Amino acid sequence: MKELSKDLTLDMLSSELYTQIAEAIGIESFYKLTEVIGGTTVYIPKPESLVRPIREARLKAEFNGYNHTELARRYGFSVRWVKELCGEGYPEGQICMFDVETCPQTEHEND
């Protein structure tokens, strides 16, 4: 079977979807894919689903307790989702009762 696959061309594929996949990853890689998952039903996620954990981690790293709206715009989330992900944050003008080094609003004020 593997020997026969060497003569496979795009125009021999039976579906437009198969052709699109083979064009994107190469006909040899498409054949390898059929060896691994051929005959099964597979769900392929959208690209944004794959990078969502990275985007959320960056958002959390950039959160300073006050910038919900800015981060929501930058990363394409709602403000509500940013609050759910990072917490409510700190009200404007709140005085920190911790060390200056550990107080998030101190970092915000120095920006």
CORWOKA-V775882 format. One line per field, one symbol per residue. ss: DSSP state (a for helix, b for strand, c for the rest). A space follows every 50 residues. Layout:
ss: ???
This chain:
ss: caaaaccccaaacccaaaaaaaaaacaaaaaaaaaaacccccccccaaaa aaaaaaaaaaaacccccaaaaaaaacccaaaaaaaacccccccccccccc cccaaaaaaac
